């Protein structure tokens, strides 16, 4: 007999894994843009007539923060994968699936 709570938790964990992978990719792309895009950011600010310009240190810190968020997303993906395996193993032992 299949447990509906197990089915629902499996669907939720799969959705969270997909979201984690998508946000991880987004943060990786944004960190690359922050590390390499200081001149591009300054040209956008110049077009908007903003007196503030992005320094190399600010771009580097933004890149490090976004890279850290990428690493957190990847860690969350693998933690969710591990928890999914543990739940599957436990439900197989209990005969719920």
N, C-alpha and C positions, 0 to 999 in steps of 0.2 A: 504494500500500500504506500502510495506516494504522499508525502507530507506537503500540504500547500505552503506552509511557512518556509520550508526548505526551498521550494520552487521560487517563491517570491524573493527570498534572500539571495538566491543564486542570480536572479535577474537584476536585482539592485546592485550586487557586487560587480556584475559584468558591466552595467552602465557606468559605475564609478571607475572601473578600470579603463573603459574607453575615454571617459572624460579626463582622467588623469593623463592618459597618453596624449590626448589632444592638447591639453593645457601645457604639458611638458614640451611638446613640439613648438607651441606658441612662445613659451618662455625662452626656449633655446634660440629661436629666430630673433626674438626681441633683444636677447643678450648679444647676439652677433651684430645686430644693427646698432646697439648702443656702443659696443667696442669699436666698430668701424665707421660709424655714422656721425661723428662729431661735426664734420664740415657740412653734411646734409642738414643736420639739425640747425646749425647756425644760418644756413641759407634760407630755411623755412622761417626762422625768427626774423631774418632781414626782410623777407617778403611781407611779413605781418607787421613790420615797423615796430618790433619789440626791442627795447634798448638792452635787454639782457642777452648775453651770449653764453653758450655752454663751453666751459673749460674742459681740458683733457681730464682733469681729476674728477669732475662731475660725471662725465661720460663713463669713466672707468668704474666709479662706484655704482652707477646705474647698471652697468654690465655685470658687475659682481653680484648685485642683488638679484637680478633676473637669472643669472646662472645658478645661484643658490636656490631659487624657486624651481628651476628646472630639475635640479638634483632632488629636491623634496618631492616633486611629482613622480619622478622615476622610483624613488623609495616607496612612495604610497602605492604605486602600481604593483611592485613586487610584494609588498606586505599584504595587499588585497589578494594577490594570487596565492600566497601562502595560506592565508585564512580560508580561502575557498577550498583548497586541498584538505585542510584540517577538518572543515565542516563535512566535506564529502566522505572523508575517512570515518569520522565519527558516526555519521548517519548510516554508512554501510555496516558498521559494527553493530549498531542497534537494530538493523533491519528495517529502517524507515524508508529505504529506497529500493 
